[in-house]
Amino acid sequence: MHTFWDWDIPYTGIEISLLQEFVDVIIGWFLIFVMIDAGLREVKTLQGQQIVIHRTKRKPLVKKG
């Protein structure tokens, strides 16, 4: 996106340059919202899962029999 922002199309006027920057801004905001949505979905998925802590097997404190 940075390359597209910096790239000047040869032999075009200011209108095309402004249109190019406007399109770049729209695409940038769209990508930002897509990434935010993906992150929020990931958090929501992880919140629904239980965290399992694996512990080493210990000998029982009370002796049987």
CHARMM-style PDB file with segment names, atoms N, HN, CA, C and O in Angstrom:
ATOM      1  N   MET     1       0.823  -1.183   0.000  1.00  0.00      PROA
ATOM      2  CA  MET     1       0.000   0.000   0.000  1.00  0.00      PROA
ATOM      3  C   MET     1       0.869   1.250   0.000  1.00  0.00      PROA
ATOM      4  O   MET     1       0.530   2.264  -0.610  1.00  0.00      PROA
ATOM      5  N   HSD     2       1.994   1.155   0.696  1.00  0.00      PROA
ATOM      6  HN  HSD     2       2.269   0.332   1.192  1.00  0.00      PROA
ATOM      7  CA  HSD     2       2.878   2.315   0.731  1.00  0.00      PROA
ATOM      8  C   HSD     2       3.417   2.618  -0.666  1.00  0.00      PROA
ATOM      9  O   HSD     2       3.552   3.780  -1.051  1.00  0.00      PROA
ATOM     10  N   THR     3       3.717   1.579  -1.406  1.00  0.00      PROA
ATOM     11  HN  THR     3       3.607   0.636  -1.093  1.00  0.00      PROA
ATOM     12  CA  THR     3       4.210   1.771  -2.772  1.00  0.00      PROA
ATOM     13  C   THR     3       3.142   2.424  -3.631  1.00  0.00      PROA
ATOM     14  O   THR     3       3.440   3.331  -4.408  1.00  0.00      PROA
ATOM     15  N   PHE     4       1.910   1.976  -3.502  1.00  0.00      PROA
ATOM     16  HN  PHE     4       1.668   1.239  -2.871  1.00  0.00      PROA
ATOM     17  CA  PHE     4       0.822   2.567  -4.275  1.00  0.00      PROA
ATOM     18  C   PHE     4       0.621   4.033  -3.891  1.00  0.00      PROA
ATOM     19  O   PHE     4       0.312   4.860  -4.749  1.00  0.00      PROA
ATOM     20  N   TRP     5       0.794   4.359  -2.613  1.00  0.00      PROA
ATOM     21  HN  TRP     5       1.045   3.687  -1.916  1.00  0.00      PROA
ATOM     22  CA  TRP     5       0.637   5.738  -2.144  1.00  0.00      PROA
ATOM     23  C   TRP     5       1.728   6.636  -2.749  1.00  0.00      PROA
ATOM     24  O   TRP     5       1.451   7.759  -3.171  1.00  0.00      PROA
ATOM     25  N   ASP     6       2.951   6.139  -2.785  1.00  0.00      PROA
ATOM     26  HN  ASP     6       3.176   5.227  -2.442  1.00  0.00      PROA
ATOM     27  CA  ASP     6       4.074   6.940  -3.275  1.00  0.00      PROA
ATOM     28  C   ASP     6       4.193   6.978  -4.800  1.00  0.00      PROA
ATOM     29  O   ASP     6       4.853   7.859  -5.352  1.00  0.00      PROA
ATOM     30  N   TRP     7       3.559   6.032  -5.470  1.00  0.00      PROA
ATOM     31  HN  TRP     7       3.023   5.317  -5.021  1.00  0.00      PROA
ATOM     32  CA  TRP     7       3.709   5.918  -6.913  1.00  0.00      PROA
ATOM     33  C   TRP     7       2.925   7.020  -7.622  1.00  0.00      PROA
ATOM     34  O   TRP     7       1.726   7.175  -7.392  1.00  0.00      PROA
ATOM     35  N   ASP     8       3.587   7.776  -8.473  1.00  0.00      PROA
ATOM     36  HN  ASP     8       4.562   7.650  -8.661  1.00  0.00      PROA
ATOM     37  CA  ASP     8       2.927   8.779  -9.305  1.00  0.00      PROA
ATOM     38  C   ASP     8       2.777   8.215 -10.708  1.00  0.00      PROA
ATOM     39  O   ASP     8       3.761   7.892 -11.373  1.00  0.00      PROA
ATOM     40  N   ILE     9       1.541   8.105 -11.142  1.00  0.00      PROA
ATOM     41  HN  ILE     9       0.742   8.368 -10.602  1.00  0.00      PROA
ATOM     42  CA  ILE     9       1.288   7.588 -12.486  1.00  0.00      PROA
ATOM     43  C   ILE     9       1.754   8.653 -13.483  1.00  0.00      PROA
ATOM     44  O   ILE     9       1.326   9.805 -13.399  1.00  0.00      PROA
ATOM     45  N   PRO    10       2.616   8.284 -14.413  1.00  0.00      PROA
ATOM     46  CA  PRO    10       3.140   9.281 -15.349  1.00  0.00      PROA
ATOM     47  C   PRO    10       2.050   9.881 -16.249  1.00  0.00      PROA
ATOM     48  O   PRO    10       1.094   9.206 -16.630  1.00  0.00      PROA
ATOM     49  N   TYR    11       2.218  11.140 -16.570  1.00  0.00      PROA
ATOM     50  HN  TYR    11       2.995  11.689 -16.261  1.00  0.00      PROA
ATOM     51  CA  TYR    11       1.352  11.865 -17.509  1.00  0.00      PROA
ATOM     52  C   TYR    11      -0.104  11.924 -17.070  1.00  0.00      PROA
ATOM     53  O   TYR    11      -1.010  11.837 -17.898  1.00  0.00      PROA
ATOM     54  N   THR    12      -0.328  12.072 -15.768  1.00  0.00      PROA
ATOM     55  HN  THR    12       0.408  12.142 -15.096  1.00  0.00      PROA
ATOM     56  CA  THR    12      -1.691  12.230 -15.270  1.00  0.00      PROA
ATOM     57  C   THR    12      -1.770  13.532 -14.490  1.00  0.00      PROA
ATOM     58  O   THR    12      -0.756  14.067 -14.041  1.00  0.00      PROA
ATOM     59  N   GLY    13      -2.959  14.020 -14.340  1.00  0.00      PROA
ATOM     60  HN  GLY    13      -3.782  13.585 -14.705  1.00  0.00      PROA
ATOM     61  CA  GLY    13      -3.174  15.275 -13.642  1.00  0.00      PROA
ATOM     62  C   GLY    13      -3.381  15.075 -12.156  1.00  0.00      PROA
ATOM     63  O   GLY    13      -3.280  13.968 -11.627  1.00  0.00      PROA
ATOM     64  N   ILE    14      -3.673  16.182 -11.506  1.00  0.00      PROA
ATOM     65  HN  ILE    14      -3.755  17.081 -11.936  1.00  0.00      PROA
ATOM     66  CA  ILE    14      -3.871  16.167 -10.055  1.00  0.00      PROA
ATOM     67  C   ILE    14      -5.122  15.364  -9.674  1.00  0.00      PROA
ATOM     68  O   ILE    14      -5.182  14.772  -8.596  1.00  0.00      PROA
ATOM     69  N   GLU    15      -6.114  15.349 -10.565  1.00  0.00      PROA
ATOM     70  HN  GLU    15      -6.065  15.830 -11.441  1.00  0.00      PROA
ATOM     71  CA  GLU    15      -7.348  14.623 -10.262  1.00  0.00      PROA
ATOM     72  C   GLU    15      -7.077  13.129 -10.114  1.00  0.00      PROA
ATOM     73  O   GLU    15      -7.595  12.480  -9.205  1.00  0.00      PROA
ATOM     74  N   ILE    16      -6.260  12.595 -11.016  1.00  0.00      PROA
ATOM     75  HN  ILE    16      -5.839  13.123 -11.754  1.00  0.00      PROA
ATOM     76  CA  ILE    16      -5.930  11.168 -10.943  1.00  0.00      PROA
ATOM     77  C   ILE    16      -5.098  10.879  -9.702  1.00  0.00      PROA
ATOM     78  O   ILE    16      -5.287   9.849  -9.055  1.00  0.00      PROA
ATOM     79  N   SER    17      -4.184  11.775  -9.368  1.00  0.00      PROA
ATOM     80  HN  SER    17      -4.031  12.612  -9.893  1.00  0.00      PROA
ATOM     81  CA  SER    17      -3.364  11.575  -8.166  1.00  0.00      PROA
ATOM     82  C   SER    17      -4.216  11.588  -6.909  1.00  0.00      PROA
ATOM     83  O   SER    17      -4.004  10.778  -6.006  1.00  0.00      PROA
ATOM     84  N   LEU    18      -5.180  12.500  -6.843  1.00  0.00      PROA
ATOM     85  HN  LEU    18      -5.353  13.158  -7.576  1.00  0.00      PROA
ATOM     86  CA  LEU    18      -6.075  12.552  -5.681  1.00  0.00      PROA
ATOM     87  C   LEU    18      -6.982  11.326  -5.631  1.00  0.00      PROA
ATOM     88  O   LEU    18      -7.253  10.785  -4.558  1.00  0.00      PROA
ATOM     89  N   LEU    19      -7.447  10.894  -6.800  1.00  0.00      PROA
ATOM     90  HN  LEU    19      -7.227  11.333  -7.672  1.00  0.00      PROA
ATOM     91  CA  LEU    19      -8.264   9.691  -6.853  1.00  0.00      PROA
ATOM     92  C   LEU    19      -7.460   8.478  -6.394  1.00  0.00      PROA
ATOM     93  O   LEU    19      -7.971   7.624  -5.670  1.00  0.00      PROA
ATOM     94  N   GLN    20      -6.210   8.409  -6.816  1.00  0.00      PROA
ATOM     95  HN  GLN    20      -5.794   9.104  -7.404  1.00  0.00      PROA
ATOM     96  CA  GLN    20      -5.327   7.311  -6.417  1.00  0.00      PROA
ATOM     97  C   GLN    20      -5.144   7.306  -4.896  1.00  0.00      PROA
ATOM     98  O   GLN    20      -5.219   6.246  -4.275  1.00  0.00      PROA
ATOM     99  N   GLU    21      -4.910   8.458  -4.295  1.00  0.00      PROA
ATOM    100  HN  GLU    21      -4.850   9.319  -4.800  1.00  0.00      PROA
ATOM    101  CA  GLU    21      -4.748   8.527  -2.839  1.00  0.00      PROA
ATOM    102  C   GLU    21      -6.050   8.196  -2.123  1.00  0.00      PROA
ATOM    103  O   GLU    21      -6.033   7.532  -1.087  1.00  0.00      PROA
ATOM    104  N   PHE    22      -7.184   8.652  -2.665  1.00  0.00      PROA
ATOM    105  HN  PHE    22      -7.198   9.192  -3.507  1.00  0.00      PROA
ATOM    106  CA  PHE    22      -8.480   8.350  -2.060  1.00  0.00      PROA
ATOM    107  C   PHE    22      -8.744   6.848  -2.065  1.00  0.00      PROA
ATOM    108  O   PHE    22      -9.193   6.292  -1.063  1.00  0.00      PROA
ATOM    109  N   VAL    23      -8.467   6.192  -3.188  1.00  0.00      PROA
ATOM    110  HN  VAL    23      -8.102   6.644  -4.002  1.00  0.00      PROA
ATOM    111  CA  VAL    23      -8.652   4.741  -3.282  1.00  0.00      PROA
ATOM    112  C   VAL    23      -7.734   4.027  -2.286  1.00  0.00      PROA
ATOM    113  O   VAL    23      -8.142   3.050  -1.659  1.00  0.00      PROA
ATOM    114  N   ASP    24      -6.508   4.505  -2.141  1.00  0.00      PROA
ATOM    115  HN  ASP    24      -6.177   5.299  -2.650  1.00  0.00      PROA
ATOM    116  CA  ASP    24      -5.566   3.906  -1.205  1.00  0.00      PROA
ATOM    117  C   ASP    24      -6.063   4.038   0.240  1.00  0.00      PROA
ATOM    118  O   ASP    24      -5.939   3.101   1.029  1.00  0.00      PROA
ATOM    119  N   VAL    25      -6.614   5.180   0.576  1.00  0.00      PROA
ATOM    120  HN  VAL    25      -6.714   5.941  -0.065  1.00  0.00      PROA
ATOM    121  CA  VAL    25      -7.152   5.395   1.931  1.00  0.00      PROA
ATOM    122  C   VAL    25      -8.333   4.459   2.182  1.00  0.00      PROA
ATOM    123  O   VAL    25      -8.433   3.857   3.252  1.00  0.00      PROA
ATOM    124  N   ILE    26      -9.215   4.337   1.210  1.00  0.00      PROA
ATOM    125  HN  ILE    26      -9.134   4.826   0.342  1.00  0.00      PROA
ATOM    126  CA  ILE    26     -10.384   3.454   1.365  1.00  0.00      PROA
ATOM    127  C   ILE    26      -9.937   1.999   1.550  1.00  0.00      PROA
ATOM    128  O   ILE    26     -10.437   1.301   2.432  1.00  0.00      PROA
ATOM    129  N   ILE    27      -8.998   1.548   0.721  1.00  0.00      PROA
ATOM    130  HN  ILE    27      -8.592   2.115   0.004  1.00  0.00      PROA
ATOM    131  CA  ILE    27      -8.494   0.178   0.849  1.00  0.00      PROA
ATOM    132  C   ILE    27      -7.812  -0.018   2.202  1.00  0.00      PROA
ATOM    133  O   ILE    27      -7.975  -1.063   2.832  1.00  0.00      PROA
ATOM    134  N   GLY    28      -7.050   0.979   2.650  1.00  0.00      PROA
ATOM    135  HN  GLY    28      -6.917   1.827   2.138  1.00  0.00      PROA
ATOM    136  CA  GLY    28      -6.369   0.894   3.939  1.00  0.00      PROA
ATOM    137  C   GLY    28      -7.344   0.751   5.098  1.00  0.00      PROA
ATOM    138  O   GLY    28      -7.155  -0.099   5.968  1.00  0.00      PROA
ATOM    139  N   TRP    29      -8.389   1.582   5.117  1.00  0.00      PROA
ATOM    140  HN  TRP    29      -8.543   2.272   4.410  1.00  0.00      PROA
ATOM    141  CA  TRP    29      -9.372   1.492   6.192  1.00  0.00      PROA
ATOM    142  C   TRP    29     -10.126   0.169   6.147  1.00  0.00      PROA
ATOM    143  O   TRP    29     -10.434  -0.413   7.187  1.00  0.00      PROA
ATOM    144  N   PHE    30     -10.418  -0.302   4.944  1.00  0.00      PROA
ATOM    145  HN  PHE    30     -10.168   0.171   4.099  1.00  0.00      PROA
ATOM    146  CA  PHE    30     -11.086  -1.596   4.811  1.00  0.00      PROA
ATOM    147  C   PHE    30     -10.223  -2.709   5.412  1.00  0.00      PROA
ATOM    148  O   PHE    30     -10.725  -3.555   6.153  1.00  0.00      PROA
ATOM    149  N   LEU    31      -8.925  -2.705   5.092  1.00  0.00      PROA
ATOM    150  HN  LEU    31      -8.518  -2.018   4.491  1.00  0.00      PROA
ATOM    151  CA  LEU    31      -8.024  -3.722   5.635  1.00  0.00      PROA
ATOM    152  C   LEU    31      -7.901  -3.616   7.155  1.00  0.00      PROA
ATOM    153  O   LEU    31      -7.821  -4.632   7.845  1.00  0.00      PROA
ATOM    154  N   ILE    32      -7.886  -2.397   7.670  1.00  0.00      PROA
ATOM    155  HN  ILE    32      -7.951  -1.571   7.109  1.00  0.00      PROA
ATOM    156  CA  ILE    32      -7.821  -2.213   9.130  1.00  0.00      PROA
ATOM    157  C   ILE    32      -9.047  -2.831   9.796  1.00  0.00      PROA
ATOM    158  O   ILE    32      -8.922  -3.548  10.789  1.00  0.00      PROA
ATOM    159  N   PHE    33     -10.240  -2.553   9.248  1.00  0.00      PROA
ATOM    160  HN  PHE    33     -10.342  -1.970   8.441  1.00  0.00      PROA
ATOM    161  CA  PHE    33     -11.455  -3.112   9.836  1.00  0.00      PROA
ATOM    162  C   PHE    33     -11.499  -4.637   9.713  1.00  0.00      PROA
ATOM    163  O   PHE    33     -11.995  -5.310  10.616  1.00  0.00      PROA
ATOM    164  N   VAL    34     -10.996  -5.183   8.627  1.00  0.00      PROA
ATOM    165  HN  VAL    34     -10.593  -4.637   7.893  1.00  0.00      PROA
ATOM    166  CA  VAL    34     -10.948  -6.639   8.468  1.00  0.00      PROA
ATOM    167  C   VAL    34     -10.029  -7.250   9.525  1.00  0.00      PROA
ATOM    168  O   VAL    34     -10.368  -8.269  10.127  1.00  0.00      PROA
ATOM    169  N   MET    35      -8.867  -6.629   9.754  1.00  0.00      PROA
ATOM    170  HN  MET    35      -8.592  -5.801   9.266  1.00  0.00      PROA
ATOM    171  CA  MET    35      -7.936  -7.170  10.756  1.00  0.00      PROA
ATOM    172  C   MET    35      -8.490  -7.031  12.169  1.00  0.00      PROA
ATOM    173  O   MET    35      -8.303  -7.926  12.993  1.00  0.00      PROA
ATOM    174  N   ILE    36      -9.170  -5.921  12.464  1.00  0.00      PROA
ATOM    175  HN  ILE    36      -9.322  -5.194  11.795  1.00  0.00      PROA
ATOM    176  CA  ILE    36      -9.786  -5.761  13.785  1.00  0.00      PROA
ATOM    177  C   ILE    36     -10.861  -6.821  13.990  1.00  0.00      PROA
ATOM    178  O   ILE    36     -10.939  -7.425  15.060  1.00  0.00      PROA
ATOM    179  N   ASP    37     -11.689  -7.052  12.973  1.00  0.00      PROA
ATOM    180  HN  ASP    37     -11.625  -6.562  12.104  1.00  0.00      PROA
ATOM    181  CA  ASP    37     -12.734  -8.064  13.076  1.00  0.00      PROA
ATOM    182  C   ASP    37     -12.136  -9.453  13.292  1.00  0.00      PROA
ATOM    183  O   ASP    37     -12.643 -10.232  14.099  1.00  0.00      PROA
ATOM    184  N   ALA    38     -11.066  -9.760  12.575  1.00  0.00      PROA
ATOM    185  HN  ALA    38     -10.654  -9.127  11.919  1.00  0.00      PROA
ATOM    186  CA  ALA    38     -10.417 -11.072  12.741  1.00  0.00      PROA
ATOM    187  C   ALA    38      -9.862 -11.216  14.163  1.00  0.00      PROA
ATOM    188  O   ALA    38      -9.981 -12.282  14.767  1.00  0.00      PROA
ATOM    189  N   GLY    39      -9.269 -10.172  14.689  1.00  0.00      PROA
ATOM    190  HN  GLY    39      -9.171  -9.306  14.198  1.00  0.00      PROA
ATOM    191  CA  GLY    39      -8.741 -10.223  16.054  1.00  0.00      PROA
ATOM    192  C   GLY    39      -9.835 -10.399  17.087  1.00  0.00      PROA
ATOM    193  O   GLY    39      -9.686 -11.176  18.030  1.00  0.00      PROA
ATOM    194  N   LEU    40     -10.942  -9.677  16.913  1.00  0.00      PROA
ATOM    195  HN  LEU    40     -11.063  -9.046  16.147  1.00  0.00      PROA
ATOM    196  CA  LEU    40     -12.050  -9.811  17.865  1.00  0.00      PROA
ATOM    197  C   LEU    40     -12.677 -11.201  17.793  1.00  0.00      PROA
ATOM    198  O   LEU    40     -13.080 -11.753  18.817  1.00  0.00      PROA
ATOM    199  N   ARG    41     -12.760 -11.765  16.600  1.00  0.00      PROA
ATOM    200  HN  ARG    41     -12.432 -11.317  15.768  1.00  0.00      PROA
ATOM    201  CA  ARG    41     -13.277 -13.133  16.480  1.00  0.00      PROA
ATOM    202  C   ARG    41     -12.354 -14.123  17.178  1.00  0.00      PROA
ATOM    203  O   ARG    41     -12.820 -15.064  17.821  1.00  0.00      PROA
ATOM    204  N   GLU    42     -11.044 -13.910  17.054  1.00  0.00      PROA
ATOM    205  HN  GLU    42     -10.666 -13.146  16.532  1.00  0.00      PROA
ATOM    206  CA  GLU    42     -10.088 -14.804  17.709  1.00  0.00      PROA
ATOM    207  C   GLU    42     -10.223 -14.717  19.223  1.00  0.00      PROA
ATOM    208  O   GLU    42     -10.205 -15.743  19.903  1.00  0.00      PROA
ATOM    209  N   VAL    43     -10.358 -13.508  19.760  1.00  0.00      PROA
ATOM    210  HN  VAL    43     -10.373 -12.675  19.207  1.00  0.00      PROA
ATOM    211  CA  VAL    43     -10.532 -13.329  21.206  1.00  0.00      PROA
ATOM    212  C   VAL    43     -11.820 -13.998  21.658  1.00  0.00      PROA
ATOM    213  O   VAL    43     -11.846 -14.672  22.687  1.00  0.00      PROA
ATOM    214  N   LYS    44     -12.887 -13.814  20.893  1.00  0.00      PROA
ATOM    215  HN  LYS    44     -12.866 -13.267  20.057  1.00  0.00      PROA
ATOM    216  CA  LYS    44     -14.166 -14.416  21.255  1.00  0.00      PROA
ATOM    217  C   LYS    44     -14.068 -15.943  21.258  1.00  0.00      PROA
ATOM    218  O   LYS    44     -14.632 -16.600  22.132  1.00  0.00      PROA
ATOM    219  N   THR    45     -13.359 -16.500  20.289  1.00  0.00      PROA
ATOM    220  HN  THR    45     -12.901 -15.966  19.579  1.00  0.00      PROA
ATOM    221  CA  THR    45     -13.169 -17.950  20.239  1.00  0.00      PROA
ATOM    222  C   THR    45     -12.359 -18.427  21.434  1.00  0.00      PROA
ATOM    223  O   THR    45     -12.702 -19.433  22.054  1.00  0.00      PROA
ATOM    224  N   LEU    46     -11.296 -17.719  21.757  1.00  0.00      PROA
ATOM    225  HN  LEU    46     -11.018 -16.902  21.253  1.00  0.00      PROA
ATOM    226  CA  LEU    46     -10.451 -18.129  22.879  1.00  0.00      PROA
ATOM    227  C   LEU    46     -11.170 -17.982  24.213  1.00  0.00      PROA
ATOM    228  O   LEU    46     -10.903 -18.749  25.138  1.00  0.00      PROA
ATOM    229  N   GLN    47     -12.068 -17.023  24.335  1.00  0.00      PROA
ATOM    230  HN  GLN    47     -12.285 -16.399  23.584  1.00  0.00      PROA
ATOM    231  CA  GLN    47     -12.808 -16.867  25.586  1.00  0.00      PROA
ATOM    232  C   GLN    47     -13.769 -18.023  25.817  1.00  0.00      PROA
ATOM    233  O   GLN    47     -14.100 -18.330  26.962  1.00  0.00      PROA
ATOM    234  N   GLY    48     -14.214 -18.657  24.768  1.00  0.00      PROA
ATOM    235  HN  GLY    48     -13.946 -18.408  23.837  1.00  0.00      PROA
ATOM    236  CA  GLY    48     -15.137 -19.778  24.894  1.00  0.00      PROA
ATOM    237  C   GLY    48     -14.450 -21.080  25.248  1.00  0.00      PROA
ATOM    238  O   GLY    48     -15.117 -22.062  25.572  1.00  0.00      PROA
ATOM    239  N   GLN    49     -13.142 -21.106  25.192  1.00  0.00      PROA
ATOM    240  HN  GLN    49     -12.600 -20.308  24.929  1.00  0.00      PROA
ATOM    241  CA  GLN    49     -12.406 -22.333  25.481  1.00  0.00      PROA
ATOM    242  C   GLN    49     -11.929 -22.323  26.925  1.00  0.00      PROA
ATOM    243  O   GLN    49     -11.694 -21.267  27.512  1.00  0.00      PROA
ATOM    244  N   GLN    50     -11.792 -23.521  27.484  1.00  0.00      PROA
ATOM    245  HN  GLN    50     -11.983 -24.379  27.007  1.00  0.00      PROA
ATOM    246  CA  GLN    50     -11.271 -23.651  28.832  1.00  0.00      PROA
ATOM    247  C   GLN    50      -9.761 -23.787  28.770  1.00  0.00      PROA
ATOM    248  O   GLN    50      -9.217 -24.413  27.860  1.00  0.00      PROA
ATOM    249  N   ILE    51      -9.100 -23.203  29.734  1.00  0.00      PROA
ATOM    250  HN  ILE    51      -9.542 -22.695  30.474  1.00  0.00      PROA
ATOM    251  CA  ILE    51      -7.654 -23.329  29.822  1.00  0.00      PROA
ATOM    252  C   ILE    51      -7.360 -24.556  30.660  1.00  0.00      PROA
ATOM    253  O   ILE    51      -7.780 -24.641  31.814  1.00  0.00      PROA
ATOM    254  N   VAL    52      -6.647 -25.497  30.091  1.00  0.00      PROA
ATOM    255  HN  VAL    52      -6.306 -25.428  29.154  1.00  0.00      PROA
ATOM    256  CA  VAL    52      -6.333 -26.752  30.777  1.00  0.00      PROA
ATOM    257  C   VAL    52      -4.899 -26.679  31.261  1.00  0.00      PROA
ATOM    258  O   VAL    52      -3.974 -26.444  30.483  1.00  0.00      PROA
ATOM    259  N   ILE    53      -4.728 -26.884  32.554  1.00  0.00      PROA
ATOM    260  HN  ILE    53      -5.479 -27.075  33.186  1.00  0.00      PROA
ATOM    261  CA  ILE    53      -3.388 -26.884  33.136  1.00  0.00      PROA
ATOM    262  C   ILE    53      -3.026 -28.332  33.435  1.00  0.00      PROA
ATOM    263  O   ILE    53      -3.659 -28.981  34.267  1.00  0.00      PROA
ATOM    264  N   HSD    54      -2.021 -28.821  32.761  1.00  0.00      PROA
ATOM    265  HN  HSD    54      -1.506 -28.293  32.086  1.00  0.00      PROA
ATOM    266  CA  HSD    54      -1.568 -30.192  32.988  1.00  0.00      PROA
ATOM    267  C   HSD    54      -0.624 -30.197  34.185  1.00  0.00      PROA
ATOM    268  O   HSD    54       0.381 -29.487  34.206  1.00  0.00      PROA
ATOM    269  N   ARG    55      -0.964 -31.003  35.172  1.00  0.00      PROA
ATOM    270  HN  ARG    55      -1.780 -31.580  35.155  1.00  0.00      PROA
ATOM    271  CA  ARG    55      -0.121 -31.106  36.365  1.00  0.00      PROA
ATOM    272  C   ARG    55       0.536 -32.475  36.386  1.00  0.00      PROA
ATOM    273  O   ARG    55       0.010 -33.447  35.845  1.00  0.00      PROA
ATOM    274  N   THR    56       1.680 -32.526  37.015  1.00  0.00      PROA
ATOM    275  HN  THR    56       2.107 -31.736  37.455  1.00  0.00      PROA
ATOM    276  CA  THR    56       2.364 -33.815  37.139  1.00  0.00      PROA
ATOM    277  C   THR    56       1.614 -34.673  38.145  1.00  0.00      PROA
ATOM    278  O   THR    56       0.977 -34.163  39.066  1.00  0.00      PROA
ATOM    279  N   LYS    57       1.700 -35.974  37.956  1.00  0.00      PROA
ATOM    280  HN  LYS    57       2.217 -36.388  37.208  1.00  0.00      PROA
ATOM    281  CA  LYS    57       1.016 -36.877  38.873  1.00  0.00      PROA
ATOM    282  C   LYS    57       1.733 -36.866  40.211  1.00  0.00      PROA
ATOM    283  O   LYS    57       2.949 -37.037  40.292  1.00  0.00      PROA
ATOM    284  N   ARG    58       0.948 -36.660  41.254  1.00  0.00      PROA
ATOM    285  HN  ARG    58      -0.040 -36.521  41.188  1.00  0.00      PROA
ATOM    286  CA  ARG    58       1.503 -36.655  42.603  1.00  0.00      PROA
ATOM    287  C   ARG    58       1.000 -37.888  43.365  1.00  0.00      PROA
ATOM    288  O   ARG    58      -0.059 -38.440  43.065  1.00  0.00      PROA
ATOM    289  N   LYS    59       1.772 -38.288  44.330  1.00  0.00      PROA
ATOM    290  HN  LYS    59       2.632 -37.839  44.574  1.00  0.00      PROA
ATOM    291  CA  LYS    59       1.344 -39.390  45.189  1.00  0.00      PROA
ATOM    292  C   LYS    59       0.242 -38.874  46.106  1.00  0.00      PROA
ATOM    293  O   LYS    59       0.297 -37.736  46.574  1.00  0.00      PROA
ATOM    294  N   PRO    60      -0.760 -39.717  46.363  1.00  0.00      PROA
ATOM    295  CA  PRO    60      -1.838 -39.271  47.263  1.00  0.00      PROA
ATOM    296  C   PRO    60      -1.294 -39.030  48.669  1.00  0.00      PROA
ATOM    297  O   PRO    60      -0.398 -39.734  49.134  1.00  0.00      PROA
ATOM    298  N   LEU    61      -1.860 -38.014  49.339  1.00  0.00      PROA
ATOM    299  HN  LEU    61      -2.588 -37.442  48.962  1.00  0.00      PROA
ATOM    300  CA  LEU    61      -1.427 -37.674  50.689  1.00  0.00      PROA
ATOM    301  C   LEU    61      -1.936 -38.677  51.720  1.00  0.00      PROA
ATOM    302  O   LEU    61      -1.269 -38.928  52.724  1.00  0.00      PROA
ATOM    303  N   VAL    62      -3.108 -39.249  51.480  1.00  0.00      PROA
ATOM    304  HN  VAL    62      -3.651 -39.046  50.665  1.00  0.00      PROA
ATOM    305  CA  VAL    62      -3.698 -40.202  52.403  1.00  0.00      PROA
ATOM    306  C   VAL    62      -3.387 -41.618  51.922  1.00  0.00      PROA
ATOM    307  O   VAL    62      -3.618 -41.964  50.764  1.00  0.00      PROA
ATOM    308  N   LYS    63      -2.860 -42.424  52.837  1.00  0.00      PROA
ATOM    309  HN  LYS    63      -2.672 -42.143  53.778  1.00  0.00      PROA
ATOM    310  CA  LYS    63      -2.524 -43.810  52.479  1.00  0.00      PROA
ATOM    311  C   LYS    63      -3.785 -44.655  52.538  1.00  0.00      PROA
ATOM    312  O   LYS    63      -4.587 -44.548  53.466  1.00  0.00      PROA
ATOM    313  N   LYS    64      -3.938 -45.490  51.534  1.00  0.00      PROA
ATOM    314  HN  LYS    64      -3.287 -45.577  50.780  1.00  0.00      PROA
ATOM    315  CA  LYS    64      -5.092 -46.372  51.496  1.00  0.00      PROA
ATOM    316  C   LYS    64      -4.740 -47.695  52.188  1.00  0.00      PROA
ATOM    317  O   LYS    64      -3.623 -48.199  52.065  1.00  0.00      PROA
ATOM    318  N   GLY    65      -5.725 -48.247  52.924  1.00  0.00      PROA
ATOM    319  HN  GLY    65      -6.631 -47.838  53.025  1.00  0.00      PROA
ATOM    320  CA  GLY    65      -5.644 -49.587  53.451  1.00  0.00      PROA
ATOM    321  C   GLY    65      -4.789 -49.771  54.585  1.00  0.00      PROA
ATOM    322  OT1 GLY    65      -4.667 -50.887  55.092  1.00  0.00      PROA
TER     323      GLY     65
END
